[in-house]
């Protein structure tokens, strides 16, 4: 098994990646196991931030790294919160506060279309000049109230499939088949196979 460091401290993402990569020769190890500090995400796009995180984790651990930068874009808010999704309410990583702020901002708003974006970056080592990059999105709408207790982040207010269920009401398998992260990972794995890395 090839160890790969996952450049995130988000427990929900670690669980999701372990599930998605279960049938590969990779053993996903979160960066917290190597005491890797969070990278300073000062990029202006999902791609820039994912590269920053992957390079940081690969340099410190000496292992190949996968980083994910993702977020939710709401059309009525001109694509916000976007790259600021994890700190929309001010404090980084307070998922409930972020979700409540989005519900509040969207109160009474008729246009509720939105999408999750995910960029995945794979780096063979800290100085990798040509990281493998995959990007995918997942279309849906912002609900008026929370539903479901699965998933993480904005999942309980992101409705999919004809607006009948939230992402938090889908099983892991259902979600991984259609989600931004599931689709991006399929693209990433195909790219890794093409390059002979997988």
C-alpha positions in Angstrom: 0.0 0.0 0.0 1.3 3.4 -0.9 0.7 6.0 1.8 -0.7 9.3 0.6 -1.1 12.2 3.0 -4.5 13.9 2.8 -4.0 17.7 3.2 -7.0 18.4 5.4 -7.9 18.5 9.1 -11.6 18.1 8.2 -12.8 14.8 9.7 -15.8 14.6 7.2 -13.5 14.9 4.2 -11.1 12.3 5.7 -14.0 9.8 6.0 -15.2 10.6 2.5 -11.8 10.2 0.9 -11.1 6.9 2.8 -14.4 5.6 1.4 -13.7 6.9 -2.2 -10.2 5.4 -2.3 -11.0 2.1 -0.7 -10.5 0.2 -3.9 -7.1 1.8 -4.8 -3.6 0.8 -3.7 -3.5 4.0 -1.6 -3.7 4.3 2.1 -5.0 7.7 3.0 -3.4 9.2 6.1 -4.7 12.6 7.3 -2.0 15.3 7.7 -2.8 15.5 11.4 -1.0 12.1 12.0 2.2 13.8 10.9 1.5 17.0 12.9 1.4 19.0 9.7 0.1 22.5 10.4 -2.7 24.0 8.2 -1.3 25.8 5.2 -1.9 29.5 4.7 -4.6 29.5 2.0 -4.0 32.8 0.4 -4.8 31.8 -3.1 -7.7 33.6 -5.0 -9.1 30.4 -6.6 -9.9 26.8 -5.5 -7.0 25.6 -7.8 -4.5 27.9 -6.1 -5.5 26.9 -2.6 -5.5 23.2 -3.4 -2.0 23.5 -4.8 -0.8 25.4 -1.7 -2.2 22.7 0.6 -0.9 19.7 -1.3 2.6 21.2 -1.7 2.7 22.1 2.0 1.8 18.6 3.1 4.1 16.8 0.7 7.1 19.0 1.6 6.6 18.4 5.4 5.9 14.6 5.2 8.0 13.6 2.2 5.0 11.7 0.9 2.7 12.1 -2.1 -0.2 14.4 -1.1 -3.8 14.9 -2.2 -5.4 18.2 -1.3 -9.0 19.2 -1.9 -10.3 22.8 -2.0 -14.0 23.0 -2.3 -16.9 25.3 -1.5 -20.4 26.3 -2.4 -21.2 29.0 -5.0 -24.6 30.7 -4.7 -25.8 32.4 -7.9 -27.9 35.0 -6.0 -24.7 36.0 -4.1 -22.5 36.3 -7.2 -20.8 33.0 -6.5 -20.2 33.6 -2.8 -19.2 32.2 -0.3 -16.9 30.3 -2.9 -13.3 30.0 -1.6 -14.5 31.5 1.7 -17.0 28.7 2.4 -15.2 27.4 5.4 -15.0 30.8 7.0 -18.2 32.4 5.7 -19.4 33.3 9.2 -15.9 34.5 10.3 -14.5 31.6 12.3 -12.7 29.0 10.1 -14.3 25.6 10.2 -17.5 26.5 12.2 -19.8 24.5 9.8 -23.0 25.3 11.8 -22.3 29.0 11.9 -21.5 29.1 8.2 -24.7 27.2 7.3 -26.9 29.4 9.5 -25.4 32.6 8.0 -26.1 31.3 4.5 -29.7 30.5 5.4 -30.1 34.0 6.9 -28.6 35.8 3.9 -30.8 33.8 1.6 -34.0 34.4 3.5 -36.7 35.5 1.1 -34.5 35.2 -1.9 -36.3 33.6 -4.9 -33.3 32.6 -6.9 -31.8 29.7 -5.0 -29.6 27.9 -7.6 -26.1 26.9 -6.3 -23.3 24.4 -6.9 -20.6 22.8 -4.9 -17.1 23.0 -6.6 -14.2 20.7 -5.9 -10.6 20.9 -7.0 -8.3 18.0 -6.2 -4.6 18.2 -6.6 -2.2 15.3 -6.4 1.5 16.0 -5.9 4.2 13.2 -6.1 6.5 15.3 -3.9 6.9 18.8 -2.5 8.6 20.2 -5.6 6.4 18.5 -8.1 6.4 20.9 -11.1 3.3 19.3 -12.7 0.7 18.4 -10.2 -2.3 16.4 -11.4 -5.4 18.6 -11.1 -9.1 17.6 -11.4 -12.2 19.8 -11.0 -15.9 19.0 -10.9 -19.1 20.6 -9.7 -22.5 19.5 -8.4 -25.6 21.5 -9.2 -28.4 22.0 -6.7 -30.4 24.6 -4.8 -30.2 26.2 -1.3 -33.1 24.9 0.9 -35.0 27.2 3.2 -34.3 24.9 6.2 -31.9 22.1 7.3 -32.8 18.5 6.7 -30.8 15.2 7.2 -28.0 14.4 9.5 -25.4 12.9 7.1 -22.6 14.6 5.2 -20.8 17.7 6.5 -20.6 21.4 5.9 -23.5 22.8 3.8 -24.9 19.4 2.9 -28.1 19.8 5.1 -29.2 22.9 3.1 -28.1 21.8 -0.4 -31.0 20.1 -2.1 -30.5 17.8 -5.1 -32.5 15.4 -7.3 -35.5 17.6 -8.1 -35.2 19.4 -4.8 -36.6 16.5 -2.8 -33.7 15.6 -0.6 -30.7 17.4 0.8 -27.1 16.1 0.3 -27.2 15.2 4.0 -30.1 12.7 3.4 -28.1 10.7 0.8 -26.2 7.5 1.6 -22.4 7.6 1.2 -22.7 5.6 -2.0 -25.5 7.8 -3.4 -23.5 10.9 -2.6 -20.2 9.7 -3.9 -21.8 8.7 -7.3 -23.0 12.3 -8.0 -21.1 14.7 -5.7 -18.5 17.3 -6.8 -15.8 15.4 -4.8 -16.9 12.0 -6.1 -16.7 13.2 -9.7 -13.4 15.0 -9.2 -11.8 12.0 -7.7 -12.9 9.8 -10.6 -11.3 12.3 -13.0 -8.1 12.4 -10.8 -7.8 8.6 -10.6 -8.2 8.4 -14.4 -5.4 11.0 -14.8 -3.2 9.1 -12.4 -3.7 5.9 -14.4 -2.9 7.8 -17.7 0.4 9.0 -16.2 1.2 5.5 -14.9 1.1 6.7 -11.2 -1.7 4.4 -10.3 
